[in-house]
């Protein structure tokens, strides 16, 4: 069932997790490199009920990382005082069938202006970041 991994929305933590998944622009995605070193990277993302979607350059090392070691973690920046901590763990896979970024309405609504700023146009952004990565089987913890 959708959103099963999230804490109760009636709790302050559950509400905060949902708000951050909806509104935060960047989440840190940590994959594991071939030498088993954690590799954190800030990424843009869309929360789609039971998974997160991240678009990638075809040359991004994280794609090879998740093909061989699919376990990942995600975290949002804290409040600089040790609070507002949200950590997710799960698995990632390169997927087919997701629309390109410029045709994904929610992605464009969230990132359209930034996509144009960094790439010149929505279509060019899609050419530069063509590979979708789905983050699933998520569990959440924090305070």
C-alpha positions as CSV (number, residue, x, y, z in Angstrom):
1,X,0.0,0.0,0.0
2,X,1.2,3.5,-0.8
3,X,3.0,5.5,1.9
4,X,3.3,2.4,4.2
5,X,6.9,3.3,5.0
6,X,6.0,6.7,6.4
7,X,5.3,7.5,10.0
8,X,1.8,8.4,11.0
9,X,0.8,11.7,9.4
10,X,-1.0,12.7,12.6
11,X,2.4,12.9,14.5
12,X,4.7,15.9,14.2
13,X,7.5,13.6,12.8
14,X,5.1,12.0,10.2
15,X,3.9,15.4,9.1
16,X,7.4,16.7,8.8
17,X,8.6,13.8,6.7
18,X,5.8,14.2,4.3
19,X,6.4,18.0,4.0
20,X,10.1,17.5,3.4
21,X,9.4,14.9,0.7
22,X,7.0,17.3,-1.0
23,X,8.9,20.5,-0.6
24,X,12.6,20.0,-0.2
25,X,14.5,20.6,-3.4
26,X,17.5,18.4,-2.6
27,X,18.0,15.1,-0.8
28,X,21.3,13.4,-0.2
29,X,21.5,10.0,-2.0
30,X,24.3,7.7,-0.7
31,X,25.3,4.7,-2.8
32,X,28.3,2.4,-2.2
33,X,31.3,2.5,-4.6
34,X,33.3,-0.5,-5.9
35,X,35.8,0.0,-3.0
36,X,32.8,-0.1,-0.6
37,X,33.2,3.6,0.3
38,X,29.9,5.4,0.8
39,X,29.3,8.0,-1.9
40,X,26.8,10.7,-0.9
41,X,25.5,13.1,-3.6
42,X,22.9,15.8,-3.5
43,X,20.1,15.0,-6.0
44,X,16.8,16.4,-7.1
45,X,13.9,14.0,-6.6
46,X,10.2,13.5,-6.8
47,X,8.2,11.6,-4.2
48,X,5.6,9.4,-5.8
49,X,3.8,7.7,-3.0
50,X,5.8,4.5,-2.5
51,X,9.0,5.5,-4.3
52,X,11.3,8.4,-5.1
53,X,12.4,9.2,-8.6
54,X,15.8,10.7,-9.5
55,X,17.0,11.5,-13.0
56,X,20.7,11.0,-13.7
57,X,23.4,11.7,-16.3
58,X,24.2,8.5,-18.1
59,X,27.8,8.8,-16.9
60,X,26.9,9.1,-13.2
61,X,28.9,6.6,-11.1
62,X,25.9,6.0,-8.9
63,X,24.2,4.1,-11.7
64,X,26.9,1.5,-11.7
65,X,27.0,1.5,-7.9
66,X,23.3,0.6,-7.7
67,X,23.5,-2.0,-10.4
68,X,26.0,-4.0,-8.3
69,X,25.0,-2.8,-4.8
70,X,21.4,-1.6,-4.8
71,X,21.1,-0.7,-1.2
72,X,21.0,3.1,-0.6
73,X,20.4,5.6,2.0
74,X,18.9,9.1,1.7
75,X,18.9,12.0,4.1
76,X,17.8,15.6,4.3
77,X,19.9,18.3,5.7
78,X,19.3,18.8,9.4
79,X,18.6,22.1,11.2
80,X,22.3,22.7,12.0
81,X,21.6,22.0,15.7
82,X,21.2,18.3,15.5
83,X,17.5,18.3,14.9
84,X,15.0,17.9,12.0
85,X,16.8,14.6,11.1
86,X,15.1,12.4,8.4
87,X,17.0,9.3,7.1
88,X,15.5,6.8,4.6
89,X,17.0,3.5,3.6
90,X,16.0,1.2,0.7
91,X,17.0,0.0,-2.7
92,X,17.6,1.7,-6.0
93,X,17.2,0.4,-9.6
94,X,17.7,1.9,-13.0
95,X,14.2,1.8,-14.6
96,X,12.6,2.0,-18.0
97,X,9.2,3.4,-18.7
98,X,9.4,6.6,-16.7
99,X,8.9,9.7,-18.9
100,X,11.8,12.0,-19.6
101,X,12.1,14.8,-17.1
102,X,10.6,17.4,-19.4
103,X,7.5,15.3,-19.8
104,X,7.1,14.5,-16.1
105,X,4.5,17.1,-14.9
106,X,5.3,16.9,-11.2
107,X,9.1,17.1,-11.9
108,X,8.6,20.1,-14.1
109,X,6.4,21.8,-11.6
110,X,9.0,21.4,-8.9
111,X,12.2,21.9,-10.9
112,X,11.2,23.5,-14.2
113,X,12.8,26.9,-13.6
114,X,16.0,25.3,-12.3
115,X,16.1,22.8,-15.2
116,X,16.0,25.7,-17.7
117,X,18.6,27.6,-15.7
118,X,21.2,24.8,-15.6
119,X,20.6,23.4,-19.1
120,X,19.0,26.1,-21.2
121,X,15.7,24.3,-21.8
122,X,13.6,21.5,-20.3
123,X,14.3,19.4,-23.4
124,X,18.1,19.9,-23.0
125,X,17.9,19.0,-19.4
126,X,16.2,15.7,-20.4
127,X,19.1,15.0,-22.9
128,X,21.6,15.6,-20.1
129,X,19.8,13.6,-17.4
130,X,18.1,10.8,-19.3
131,X,18.4,7.9,-16.8
132,X,15.7,7.4,-14.2
133,X,16.5,5.8,-10.9
134,X,13.7,4.5,-8.7
135,X,14.3,4.3,-4.9
136,X,12.0,1.8,-3.3
137,X,11.4,-0.4,-0.3
138,X,12.0,2.6,1.8
139,X,12.1,2.8,5.6
140,X,12.3,6.0,7.6
141,X,13.8,7.1,10.9
142,X,14.7,10.3,12.5
143,X,13.8,12.9,15.1
